[in-house]
Amino acid sequence: MSTKFIIRIGPPWLTKYEKARIIGARALQLSLGAPPLLPVEEMGLRDPIEIASLELRYKLLPMVIRRWTPGGDYQDIPLKYLEIR
């Protein structure tokens, strides 16, 4: 029995602000020594921002977006359910 995840707040894609926030947070983690989720040695990557961008594009990051309404309601949306443009 599979259930479909319904996005109730905001668009069904990652906004440019959410994308910037995720890439920045993940790049900081990488620069502080977090292990990359991609084989960066084989790909020849060294820049934490490039690595974070690729991890986001391939939906490897186990992050959740919290979207708020003006009324104070919110919805937590895992990245795997959002389209990344």
Beta strands, then each sheet from edge to edge (+ up, - down):
strand 1: 64-68
strand 2: 74-78
sheet 1: 1+ 2-
end
